[in-house]
Amino acid sequence: MKRLITKKLVPGMILSDNVYAHDNNQLILPKGCVLDNQAITKLSFYSVLNVLVEDPPEEMVSPQDNSRSYAARLRQTEEFKEFKKDFEDCASKFKAGIGDLINDKEHFDIDSIISPIYDLVRKGNSSSNLFDMLHSLRTYDDATYVHCISVAMICNILGQWLKMSDDDIMILTEAGLLHDIGKLLIPNEIITKPSGLSSDEYSVVQTHPAQGYMILTDLDLSDHVKNAALMHHERCDGTGYPAHLKGPQIDFFAKCVSIADVYDAMTSARVYRDPLCPFIAIEMFESEGLQKYDTNAIMTFLQNIVNTYLLNRVRLNDGREGEIIFINRDHLSKPTIKIDNDYLDLSQHSNLYIEEIL
């Protein structure tokens, strides 16, 4: 057996030990579970950093041949190549700006690191196109910086969907950009540790919201930005950390950032696989966590994500392909699919789900 960080898991691997949630010791997946895309998404949803798996066959851990996938085709376009270059430039500027923030606060300039993100959002042309671009970026070494930029862009789109004012959208974008800054103070040997974290080490990881808040506390930034750093792991049902706050106690901007944070973690592409299908992430929110998030924010987010894929061709987990023709408002992850001349309502079939956008 070997221990792998969650972002390197691929379907077909077998868990060699039970996986429990760190906060309440809830069983997430049992020993012997054969991982599929849904299971991998579930691990990301619960912020599981690494798991024990049986030694996989050599061919299983080689990069998958997804040359016909939507993400692979997108990566070949000039539009994506330009977006990727601009994204990497943005990440480089963000990294330099954060260096100033941590080491030389007097020279920190939020405008210099936020303006490239607005340029990226504008180049995305549409929210659906922007999400597709973000999903298709591969994992980078500077994962925290890249994740923060992605979350900032998702927050920007969510703010538009929520019909926030321009000023509030700017604040929410800044909150997404700086939400994980405390992670940069966590020892790298803990963040990248290939073996399981001890309870003491996991407790250290859980200090990053408070550390982020302390970094930002004396800067000329909105309190919403500072609260998002402190509260983005809080959940409306009280199951989050560090203070186990409940709905009314959590800053609304932090509630929005938490949605973007989890969604990006679940849908980002990895070195060994293409991005997980958004419908798998949506199903995870519906089955595991609607009560954990602000009702208006999470439903606005999920409904708009789903609507961007209406009339797209998809592949189901049983291999059949069809076109999304109707969104089920009571089960957003289970639309009606037209397959040849038949209509399949996925909400009536618990064992079927959309595995891939084609």
C-alpha positions in Angstrom: 0.0 0.0 0.0 1.0 3.6 -0.3 -0.2 7.0 0.8 -1.2 9.5 -1.9 -2.3 13.1 -1.6 -5.9 13.4 -2.8 -5.0 15.4 -5.9 -3.1 12.4 -7.3 -5.9 9.9 -6.9 -7.4 8.4 -10.1 -10.5 6.2 -10.6 -9.9 2.5 -10.0 -7.6 2.9 -7.0 -8.7 1.0 -3.9 -8.7 2.4 -0.4 -6.6 0.3 2.0 -8.0 2.0 5.2 -11.2 3.7 6.3 -11.2 7.5 5.7 -12.7 9.7 8.4 -13.5 13.4 8.6 -11.1 15.3 10.8 -13.7 17.5 12.5 -16.2 14.9 13.7 -14.6 11.5 13.0 -17.5 10.7 10.5 -16.7 7.8 8.2 -16.4 9.3 4.7 -15.3 6.2 2.7 -14.7 2.6 3.9 -11.7 0.4 3.4 -11.9 -1.5 0.2 -13.8 1.3 -1.6 -12.9 1.4 -5.3 -12.5 5.0 -6.1 -14.5 6.7 -8.9 -14.9 10.3 -9.7 -17.7 10.8 -7.2 -15.6 9.3 -4.4 -12.6 11.5 -5.3 -14.9 14.5 -5.3 -16.2 13.5 -1.9 -12.7 13.5 -0.4 -12.1 17.0 -1.8 -15.4 18.1 -0.4 -14.3 17.1 3.1 -10.8 18.5 2.6 -9.1 15.1 3.0 -5.4 15.8 2.3 -4.2 12.2 1.7 -5.4 8.5 1.9 -3.9 5.0 1.9 -4.5 3.1 -1.3 -3.5 -0.4 -2.5 -0.5 -0.5 -4.8 -2.0 0.2 -8.2 -1.0 -1.5 -11.4 1.7 0.5 -13.2 -0.6 1.5 -16.1 -3.2 3.0 -13.7 -0.9 5.7 -12.4 0.2 6.9 -15.9 -1.5 9.9 -17.3 -4.9 9.0 -18.8 -5.3 9.4 -22.6 -8.1 11.9 -22.7 -7.2 13.4 -26.0 -10.9 13.3 -27.1 -12.2 15.0 -23.9 -13.7 18.5 -23.9 -10.9 19.8 -21.7 -8.2 18.3 -24.0 -9.8 19.9 -27.0 -10.1 23.2 -25.2 -6.4 23.2 -24.3 -5.6 23.1 -28.0 -7.3 26.4 -28.8 -5.5 29.7 -29.1 -8.0 31.2 -26.7 -7.0 28.8 -24.0 -3.3 29.2 -24.6 -3.6 32.9 -24.3 -5.7 32.6 -21.1 -3.1 30.1 -19.6 -0.3 32.6 -20.3 -2.2 35.5 -18.8 -3.2 33.3 -15.8 0.5 32.4 -15.2 1.5 36.0 -15.4 -1.2 36.9 -12.9 0.0 34.2 -10.6 3.6 35.5 -10.8 2.4 39.0 -9.9 0.3 37.7 -7.1 3.2 35.7 -5.6 5.4 38.8 -5.7 2.7 40.9 -4.1 2.1 38.4 -1.4 5.8 38.4 -0.7 5.5 42.2 0.0 2.4 41.6 2.2 4.2 39.0 4.4 7.6 40.7 4.5 7.1 44.4 3.8 3.5 45.5 4.5 4.2 49.1 3.7 4.7 48.4 0.1 1.8 46.0 -0.3 -0.6 47.3 -3.1 -3.9 45.4 -3.5 -4.7 47.1 -6.7 -1.5 45.8 -8.4 -2.6 42.2 -7.8 -6.4 42.5 -8.2 -6.3 44.3 -11.6 -4.8 41.4 -13.5 -7.7 39.2 -12.2 -10.2 41.6 -13.6 -8.4 41.4 -17.0 -8.7 37.6 -16.9 -12.4 37.7 -16.1 -13.0 40.1 -19.0 -11.0 37.8 -21.3 -13.1 34.9 -20.2 -16.0 36.4 -22.3 -18.7 34.5 -20.4 -19.1 32.8 -17.1 -19.4 29.3 -18.7 -16.3 29.9 -20.8 -14.3 31.2 -17.8 -15.3 28.1 -15.7 -14.2 25.8 -18.5 -10.8 27.6 -18.7 -10.2 27.4 -15.0 -11.3 23.7 -14.8 -8.8 22.9 -17.6 -5.7 24.4 -16.0 -3.3 21.7 -14.8 -1.9 21.6 -11.3 1.0 23.9 -10.6 3.8 23.7 -8.1 2.6 26.9 -6.4 -0.8 25.4 -5.7 -1.9 27.9 -3.0 -1.3 30.9 -5.3 -3.1 29.3 -8.2 -6.0 28.2 -6.0 -6.4 31.7 -4.6 -6.6 33.3 -8.1 -9.1 30.7 -9.2 -11.3 31.3 -6.1 -11.1 35.1 -6.7 -12.4 34.7 -10.2 -15.2 32.4 -9.1 -16.1 34.8 -6.4 -16.2 37.6 -9.0 -18.7 35.6 -11.1 -20.7 34.6 -8.0 -21.0 38.3 -7.0 -22.4 39.1 -10.5 -24.9 36.2 -10.2 -26.0 37.5 -6.8 -26.4 41.0 -8.3 -24.1 42.6 -5.9 -22.9 46.2 -6.4 -19.7 46.8 -8.2 -18.0 47.8 -5.0 -19.1 44.6 -3.2 -18.0 42.5 -6.2 -14.6 44.1 -5.8 -14.5 43.3 -2.1 -15.7 39.7 -2.7 -13.0 39.2 -5.4 -10.3 40.5 -2.9 -11.7 38.2 -0.2 -11.4 35.2 -2.6 -7.8 36.2 -3.5 -6.6 36.6 0.1 -8.7 33.9 1.8 -5.9 31.3 2.0 -3.0 33.6 2.7 -2.5 32.0 6.2 -1.5 28.7 4.5 1.7 30.4 3.3 2.8 30.5 7.0 2.1 26.7 7.5 5.4 24.8 7.3 5.8 23.4 3.8 6.7 20.0 5.1 3.2 19.7 6.6 1.4 21.0 3.5 3.3 18.6 1.2 3.7 15.7 3.7 3.2 12.4 1.7 2.2 10.4 4.8 -0.8 10.9 7.1 -0.9 14.0 9.2 -0.8 13.5 12.9 -3.6 15.2 15.0 -1.0 17.8 16.1 -0.1 18.5 12.4 -3.7 18.8 11.4 -4.2 21.2 14.2 -1.4 23.3 12.8 -3.1 23.3 9.3 -6.3 24.5 11.0 -4.5 27.6 12.3 -4.2 29.0 8.8 -7.5 31.0 9.0 -6.4 32.8 12.2 -2.9 33.3 10.8 -4.4 34.8 7.6 -6.6 37.1 9.7 -3.6 38.3 11.7 -1.6 39.1 8.5 -4.5 41.2 7.1 -5.8 42.8 10.4 -3.9 46.1 10.2 -4.2 46.6 6.5 -6.5 49.1 4.8 -8.8 46.4 3.6 -12.6 45.8 4.1 -13.5 43.9 7.2 -15.3 41.4 4.9 -11.9 40.5 3.3 -10.3 39.9 6.8 -13.3 38.0 8.0 -13.2 35.8 4.8 -9.6 34.8 5.7 -10.8 33.9 9.2 -14.1 32.3 8.5 -13.9 30.5 5.1 -13.8 27.1 6.8 -16.8 27.9 9.0 -20.1 26.2 8.0 -23.7 27.4 8.6 -24.5 24.2 10.5 -21.6 24.8 13.0 -19.4 21.9 11.7 -16.6 24.2 10.4 -13.6 25.7 12.1 -11.9 27.5 13.9 -14.7 28.7 16.0 -17.6 26.4 15.0 -19.7 29.5 14.1 -23.3 29.1 12.8 -25.1 30.8 9.9 -25.9 34.3 11.3 -22.4 34.5 13.0 -20.5 34.1 9.7 -19.7 37.0 7.4 -21.8 36.7 4.2 -18.6 37.4 2.1 -16.9 34.5 3.9 -19.9 32.3 3.1 -19.5 33.1 -0.6 -15.8 32.4 -0.5 -16.3 29.0 1.2 -18.5 27.9 -1.8 -15.9 29.0 -4.3 -13.1 27.5 -2.3 -14.7 24.0 -2.1 -16.0 24.1 -5.7 -12.5 24.9 -7.1 -10.9 22.1 -5.0 -13.4 19.6 -6.4 -13.3 20.5 -10.0 -9.7 21.5 -10.7 -7.8 19.4 -13.2 -4.9 17.4 -11.9 -1.7 16.0 -13.4 -3.2 12.6 -13.7 -6.7 13.4 -14.9 -8.9 16.0 -16.6 -11.2 18.1 -14.4 -14.0 16.3 -12.7 -17.4 17.0 -14.2 -19.2 20.0 -12.6 -22.3 17.8 -12.2 -20.4 15.5 -9.8 -19.5 18.5 -7.7 -23.1 19.8 -7.8 -24.3 16.4 -6.7 -21.9 16.5 -3.8 -23.2 19.8 -2.6 -26.8 18.6 -2.9 -26.2 15.3 -1.1 -23.6 16.3 1.5 -23.7 20.0 2.2 -26.5 22.3 1.2 -27.2 22.9 5.0 -23.6 23.9 5.4 -23.8 26.9 3.1 -25.9 30.1 2.9 -29.1 29.1 1.1 -29.3 32.0 -1.3 -25.6 31.9 -2.2 -25.3 28.2 -2.8 -28.6 27.9 -4.8 -27.7 30.9 -6.9 -24.3 29.4 -7.6 -25.5 25.9 -8.4 -28.4 27.0 -10.6 -26.2 29.2 -12.7 -23.5 26.6 -13.0 -26.1 24.1 -14.2 -27.7 26.5 -16.7 -24.4 27.1 -18.4 -24.5 23.4 -19.5 -28.0 23.3 -20.8 -28.0 21.7 -24.3 -24.5 20.3 -23.9 -23.7 16.8 -24.8 -22.7 14.6 -21.9 -21.6 11.0 -21.1 -23.3 9.1 -18.2 -21.5 6.8 -15.9 -22.9 3.8 -17.8 -21.4 5.0 -21.0 -24.5 6.3 -22.7 -24.3 9.8 -24.3 -27.0 12.4 -24.8 -28.0 16.1 -24.6 -29.1 18.0 -21.5 -32.6 19.3 -22.4 -34.2 20.1 -19.0 -32.9 21.2 -15.6 -34.7 19.7 -12.6 -34.8 22.5 -10.1 -35.3 20.1 -7.2 -32.3 18.0 -8.2 -29.9 20.2 -10.1 -27.3 17.5 -10.6 -30.0 15.2 -12.2 -31.3 16.9 -15.4 -33.3 15.2 -18.1 -31.1 13.8 -20.9 -32.2 13.1 -24.5 -30.6 9.9 -25.7 -31.4 9.2 -29.4 -35.2 9.4 -29.3 -35.6 8.7 -25.6 -35.8 11.0 -22.6 -34.1 10.0 -19.4 -34.9 11.8 -16.2 -31.8 11.2 -14.0 -33.7 12.2 -10.9 -35.6 8.9 -11.2 -32.4 6.9 -11.4 -30.2 7.1 -8.2 -27.5 4.9 -9.8 -26.9 7.2 -12.8 -25.1 10.5 -13.0 -23.3 12.7 -15.5 -19.7 11.7 -15.6 -18.3 14.0 -18.3 -19.1 17.0 -20.5 -18.4 16.1 -24.1 
